[in-house]
Amino acid sequence: MKIGNPEWFMTDYLLAFDEVTLTLGLDSVMSDPIIVKEILVQGPAAIYEMANGGSNLDLLLNNIKSYTGGGGNTDDSAGSGPKLVIEDIYVNDGQVSINHSLLKGKTLVLHYRIFI
C-alpha cells in the first residue's frame, strides 16, 4: 500500500507498507474489550520532503483535518463503544527518508525496528 505525494513533490510517495497484519482474539470480537493479539507492520517506509514552502506530511495532515472537520470531537457518544486491548506491536524493517534542499541533493535515511 502506498500513500502518494502531490505532483509537485519529487519523491514517489509519502508512506508505503510492504505488509500490515492484524491478529484478533476471535472469542473477544463481540465482547468488551476486543483483544488484538498482534499487529505486525512489515517494511514501512516514509519520505519526508519539503517543497513549495511546506512538507508532504503537513499537506497530508491538513487534508485529513479538512476532510474530518478539523479534529474537534463534538459527539457525546464517542468513547462509549467497546475498549480495545493491543497485546503486541511489531514494526520490522522500517525506513524514514528526508529529502530537503539543505541536504543538497542527498537523502538522509534512518532504518529502524520496533517491538512493543
C-alpha positions, -999 to +999 in steps of 0.1 A: +000+000+000+013+035-008+001+070+000+014+092-028+025+127-030+010+156-049+027+161-083+050+190-073+069+168-049+099+149-063+096+117-044+073+088-054+053+086-021+049+098+015+041+064+031+044+028+020+039-006+037+050-040+025+025-057+048+002-050+077-012-079+096-037-078+124-044-109+146-076-107+167-087-129+196-118-143+179-136-150+212-134-113+220-147-098+188-182-094+201-172-085+237-157-057+256-127-054+255-118-065+220-084-082+221-059-076+193-033-103+198-007-088+174-002-060+149+027-066+125+039-038+102+065-051+078+086-027+057+070+006+065+087+035+046+082+072+049+097+100+029+095+135+044+100+161+017+100+199+017+087+217-014+068+250-021+073+262+015+058+231+031+062+194+036+043+165+022+034+154+057+020+189+066-002+187+034-015+153+043-023+163+079-041+195+066-061+174+041-071+149+069-082+178+091-103+195+064-119+161+055-127+152+091-139+186+101-108+199+120-103+172+146-126+186+173-149+159+188-184+171+194-201+137+195-211+130+231-214+092+224-177+090+214-158+066+237-190+047+247-181+018+224-161-013+234-125-009+246-096-022+225-066-040+240-035-045+219-011-071+233+019-069+209+030-045+181+060-053+158+074-029+132+101-046+111+125-032+085+112+004+088+128+033+069+124+071+072+140+092+045+143+130+045+146+150+013+153+187+018+172+213-001+196+218+028+209+183+021+220+195-014+205+166-034+213+139-009+188+119+011+191+112+048+179+077+056+171+061+090+164+024+094+145+011+124+128-018+141+103-015+170+089-041+194+062-030+218 
